[in-house]
Amino acid sequence: MDLREFLSMLLKHWLAVVLCVIAGAGLAIALTAVMTPQYQSTASLYVAARTPGQSSGTSDVLQGSNYARQAVLSYVQVADQDKVLDPVVQELGLDMTAAELAQRIEAKSPTNTVLINITATDPSAKMAADIANATARSLSKVIQEDLEKPDPNTPNLINVTQTQQALVATKPSSPNFFLNLAVGIVAGLALGVGLAWLRSVLDTRIQTTEDLRNVTGAALLGTIPFDAEATTRPLVVHEDPQSPSAEEYRGLRTNIIFSNVGGKGQCIVMSSANPGEGKSTTAANLAIALVDSGRRVALIDCDFRRPAIARYMRLEGGAGLSDILVGRVQPVDVLQRWGNDNFYVLPAGRTPPNPSELLGSALMQDLIGFLLKSFDYVIIDSPPLLVATDATVLSTIADGVVLVASYDSTRRNALAAAANALRMVDSHLIGTVLTKVPPKKIGTYRSGYGYGYGAGYGYGYGYSPSGKADERSDAGSTVTPTRALGAE
């Protein structure tokens, strides 16, 4: 995960991170409030080696100093032992054992010194000072009378002096509110980042173009931005040709044209893994964009279960493909011209009881072959691959399939299953389209040979001098497409 992906992860899960930080800070404040204040006081001892007398030379002094420094390290270990602390318990009348008192005592010696600092901690500031001073006196006595003077008839070699009395603390040493707050915030931040990372790892939704490529192994043909008005204004290439969405559909058109290296008529199936991922909207807008570039296009709605093309195009959908496949009508009877002689739409018609059988029939193959003689492109809106076998059947008689996925909605395993279904029947996966992408991400997701849009997004094919798309006043009329289909 690089820095950009990491920051993107944090941005996506920022609320979880913020809540964890707030929770960590709140917990730190709560714990600080209920913790019993503790006070600390420190007493200091100075340990010196005795010299024999005035005749002692420099070497004797130096040896004595080295001996004292070495001895101090051992004295520190003795400070919390029963021999030192039992007299402290008796002197102060403490209601605890020497072992319990040892938990409140800490003895340290600064490096390369002969000092011993004894720090006592207690909920009472006065008691902390009393314990530190009493422990210092007791340790001094043990050192001089027991450790360094085993024989009463010989002078001891060490002299211990208390150089600093433990004073009563004016404020508690703990809890430290600001330190605890900082620890709580850092801990909450770490938890939040970890939670965001875990959610990202467990989240199998398609969120990047790399996800699409890794799952399908196919090229990215286009990224379509999210449009809140898509349900009420699906034909954005026609209705709002200067919008970023329209420009992205034109970029998709360009990539589709480049994918047709042979330049012959091409039948393309538009499908997705599951419903609601934008395949029908993409199919309709792609068809319009191709027509705007001067291509002849036939758009067929093969989704008998949830037909949408007739509704999007505002056409009569009572008769259509199903009527052709059962032999009730001829193609010229139900093909409806939309806009001009270059664009015809074939609605799904009535829902048949056996959609897969009809779509895989010889009549369907004959229909596609018939249309390819008159049109440059035949765009098929098929059902989702994981809902029915219709799309798989259609893919075997088409030149290729464009797989549509929805940003932050389509699951990787579902998309992988859809791509695998196409591979199982040796279908050609032309590429993928990612729909409903947040507009701010479009720039980073733009496909390899797609192009950006200029100022105002006001350029492209099929525009009048005013910058608006050509008006299609006769859109929706049913005609006999004699010139388009080559009929006499």
N, C-alpha and C positions, 0 to 999 in steps of 0.2 A: 504494500500500500504506500503510494507516494504521498507527498505533502498535500497536493491538490485533492486527492481522494480522501485523505484524513480530514482536511478542513470541510470537505463536502459532507462527510459522515457526521461531523460535529454540527454542521449547519442543519442537517436534516433532523437530527435528534437533539437539537438545542434545548428543547423543553425538558427532556429527561435529565440532561446534564445540569440545567439550572435548578430543577427540583431536588436533585441529589445534593448540590452545593447548599441549597437552603436547608435541607434536612440535616446535613452535616453540621452546619453552623448552629441550627436550632438545638441539635443534640448536645453540642459542646456547651452552649449557653445553659441548657437545662442541667447538665452534669455539674457545671461550675457552681450553679446555684445551690445544689443539694450537697456538695462536698463540704466537709468540715474544714475550716481554715486551720492551717498548720503554721507554726512559728519556728524559726531556727535561730540558734545562738551558737557562737563559736568561741572557744577558749584556746589559747596557744601556749605551748611549752617550748622552752629552748634547752637543748641538750648539749652539754659541753664536757669534754674530757679533762680531768684534773691533771695538772703537770706536777712533777716532784718538787719543784721549787724554782728559785730565781736562777739557778745554774742551768736550767733547761735551755737547750739550744733550739735553733730553728727547726732542725729535723725532728726533735721531740714534739714540738708544737704541731708540726705538720702531721706526724703520725697520730697524735691525739685527735686532731680534727678529722682525719680519715676514719679513725676508729669510731668516732661519734656519728659520722654520716652512715656508716655501715650498721651501727647499732640501732639507729633510729628506725631503719626498715623493719627490724624485728620488734621494736617497741610498738609500732603501729599495729602489728598483728595481735599484740597482747591486749590492746585497749578494750576490746569487747569480750574478753574472757571473764569467767566467773570470779577469778581472784581479784580483778579490778572492780567489777560491777557489784558484787555482793555488798561491799562496804557502802557503795552509793545507795543501794536499795535501803539499807538499814539507816543511813544518815538522813535520808529524805523521807523515810517512812512510806515508800512507794508500794502500792498494791499490785505488784507484779514481780515476776521472777527475774533473775539476771539474764536469762535467755530472752525473755520478752523485752527487757530494757535494751538488750544488744541490737534489736531491730530499729531502735531510735537513735543509735549512736553511729557516727561515721568518723573514723580517724584517718587522716592523710598527712603525708609529708611532701611538701613541694620538692621538686627535683633538685638535687645537689645542695640541699640545705640540711640543717640540724634542727629544724622546726617540726613540731607535731601539732596539727590543727585538729581539735576535737569539736565536732558539730553535733548538737543534740536537736531533735525535732519533737515538738509536742503541741497539742491543741492549746496549751496555756503558754503564753509568752514568758511569764515569770518562771514556770517550771522548766521550760527549755533552757533558760539561762542557768538555773540552779543545777540541772543535770549536767550541763557542760562543765561548769566549774567544779562540781563534786567529782566528776569523772577525771578531770585534769589533776586534781589533788590526789585522788586514789592512784592513778597511773604513776604520778611522780613518786609517791611513796613506795609503790611496788618496785619501781626501777631501782631506786636508791637503796632500799633496805633488803630487797629479796634477790633481784636479778644481778646487781653489780656489787653486792657486799655479802657473799655467801659466808664469809668468816667474820664474826663480830670484832676480832682483834686486828683486822687489817682495814685500812681506809678504802672507801669505794673509789672507783676510777671515773665515775660519771656524776656530774652535777646537773640536776634538772630544775629549771626555774620557770615559773608561770609568768610569761611576758604580757599576756593579754587576758583580762577578765571577760567572761561572756556577759554581754549586756542584754537587757530586756528589749526584744524587738518591738518596734512601733507599728509594723504592718506585717501581715502574714506572707510567708514565702510561697505558699500555695493555698488554693489553686490560683494559677496565673491566667486571668481572664483572657488577655490578648493572645497569649501563647495557645491556650486551649481553643480559642476561636480560629486561629490560623490553622491549627492541626485539623479541626473539624472541617474547615473549608477545603483544605488540601485533600483530606480523606474523601469528602463528598465529591470533589472534582474527579479524583481518581476513580471512584465508584461510578460516577456518571459517564466518564469516558469509556470505562470497561463495559458498562451496560450498553452504551451506544455501539461499541465494537461488536459485542455479542449479538445485538439485534441486527446489525448489518450482516454478520456472518450467517445468522439463521434466517434472514429475510431473503427469500428466493425470487422476489419480484424483479422483473427486468427494469433496470434503472440506468444503464449506460449502453452505449453502442458496442462496447467490448463484450457485454453480456450477450448481445445478439450474435456477434461474430463467434464467440466461444461456444454457444449452444448450437447454432445452425451451421457454422462454417461458411456462410454465404455473405456476399457483399451487402453493405448498407446502401440502399437506393434513395432513401429520403427520411427526413425527420419532420413530422408535422406538429406544429405547436398546438397547445391546448387552446380551444376556443369555447368559451362559455355559451356562445350562441349557436353552437354547431347543431343542436337538436332542432332549433327553429329556422336555421339558415345553413343547411348542409352544403349547398352548392356555392361555396365561397369563391371559387374561381370565376363564376359568372356574376354573382351578386355583389362581391366586394373584391374586384380584381387587383386593387392596389394594396391589399392587406398582406402582412407577412405570411399568413397561411396560404394565400393564393400563390405567392412567390415560391413557397416550398413545394407546392404541387407542381409548379412549372419546373422546378429543379428535379423532381421525381420523373416528370415527363422526359426531360433531357437525358437522364440516366437510363430510362427505359429505351429510348431511341438508340443510345450508344450501345446498349446490350444487344440490339438486333443488328449484328454485324453484317449479315447477309443482305439486309435491306428488303427482304420479302415480307409478304403478309404474315402477321403474327397473331396467334391466339394466346391470350394471357389469362390465367385463372387468378383471381384475387381471393385469398382465404386467410384464415386466422386459426388459432388453437381453440378459442372459445368465443361465445357471443359477446357483443358489446365492446369489441376492441377496435372498431372503426374501419372494417374492411369495405362495407358498402359505401360509406362516405368517401373513402379513398378511391374506390373504383369509379364512382360517378365524377369526382373532380379530376381524376386522371384522364378520363375519357374526354371531358370538356377541354382540358389543357391540350390534349393531342389534336382535337379538332381546331383549336385556336392556332395551332402551328401549321395548319393546312392539311393534316392527315384526315383520311376518311375512316370513320370509327363506327362500329356497331357495339352497343352495350347490351349485354344479356343478363337478366336476373334469373339465375338458376337456383336461388334459395327458395325452394317451394315451402319450406316450413316457416320462415319469417321473411317474406319478401319486403323489400324496402325501396327498390329503385323507382317503381312507379310513383310512390308517395313523394320521394325526393324530387323527381322530375315533374311532378304535378300532371301525371298522365293517367288515362283510363287503364286500370289493370285487370279488368274482368276477363279479358282474353289475352293469351300470350303463348309462351313456350310450351306449356303443357298441352294446349290445344293442337300445336304443330306435331308434337311427339305421339299423340294418339291418333293422328291422321284426320283430325276434324277440320283443320284449315291449312292454307298454304302460308309460307313465311311472309309473302307480300301482303297478306290480309291483316296481319297483326303487328308488323313492324311499324313503328311510329316515328315520324321525322321530328327532330328536336332542333330548332334553330335554322339549319340550312341543309342542303342536299348532302353534306358530308357527314351528318350525324343522325343515326337511327337507334332507337331504343326498343328492345324486346322485353316486355314485362314477363313476370313468371306465369301469370294466368291463374287458373283455379288449381288448388292443391290436389295432386293425384295421390292415390293410395300407395303407389310404388315408385317414389322419386328416384331411388338409386338405379332401378332397372331401366327407367325411361332415359335417364341421363347417360347410361352406358350403352344405349341401344344404337343400332346402325343408323337410325333416323337422326340421332343427335350428331353422329359423325358426319353424316351427309349435310346436315344444316351448317355445321362449322365450315366444312369444305366449300359449300355454296356461298357463304358469307365472305370467306377469304378471297373469293374471286372478284369481289366488288369493293372490299374494304381493306385498308392498310392494317388496321388493328381490330381484333374482336376481343373486347374486354368482358370477362365472365365474372359476375359476382356469385360466388359459391357459398354453401353453408360452411360453418367451422369444421375443421378436420377432426376434432375430437368429439363432435356431436353426432355426426353422420358420416357415412362412407361416400357421400355424394362428391365431395371435393376430391377425394382420392381417385374416384372413377373419372371425373372430368380431367384430372391432371394427366391421365394416360393418353388422352386424345388432344391435349393442348400442347403448345410449343414450350410452355413453362409456367411456373407458379411464382407469384409474389406473396410472401408470407407477411401478414400485418400483425404487429404486436403493440400492446398499449403500455406506455410508460407507467411504472409503479403499480401495475395491475396484473399483467401477464406473468405467470409463474414460469421459472426456467424449466422445471420438469414437464410442464404442459407444452411449452414451445419445443422442447426436445422431442417429446412424443409426436408432435405434429410433423416436425422435420423428418423424424424416423419413418412415419407413415408414408411420406413421399418417397423416401429412399427405397422402401420395401417394394414399391411398384416402378422403380427406376424413373421417377419423374424428375424433370429438370427444375431445380430451385433457382430462379433468376436472381433473387435477392430478397431483402427484407425492408420493411418500412416501420419506423417507430412513431406511433401517434401519441397525441395528448402530452407532448413534452412541454414542461414549463418554458415559456418564451425566453427566459434568461439563460437557459441551457442550450438553446438552438445553435448559437455560435460555436460552442465546443463540440456539438454533435454532428455538425455538417459533414456530409459524406465526402469521400475523397475527391471526386471530380464534379461535385455539385458546385454551384456558384452562389455568391452572396447577392443580396439585393441592395440596390443603390438608394440614394436619398429619395424618400417618399415611396419607394417600392413601385414606381410608376413606369415600368418598362416591361416588355415581353411581347408575345405574339398575339395577334387578333385584336388589337386595340384601334379604336377610332382616333382621329386627331385630338379629340377632347380628353383622351386618356381613359375613357370608359370602355367597357366591353361592348361589342356590337349588340344591338338590341335584337332579341328573338321574339318578335311580336307574334309569330305563328307557332311558338313552342307549345307542344301538347296536341297539335293537330294530327289526325290519323290520315295518311296518304298512301297511295300506291307508289312505292319507290321504284318506278320503272327505270330511270336513268341510273340510280345507285345499284340496282340488282341486275341491270343488263337485260331486263325483260323487253319484249317487243311491244 
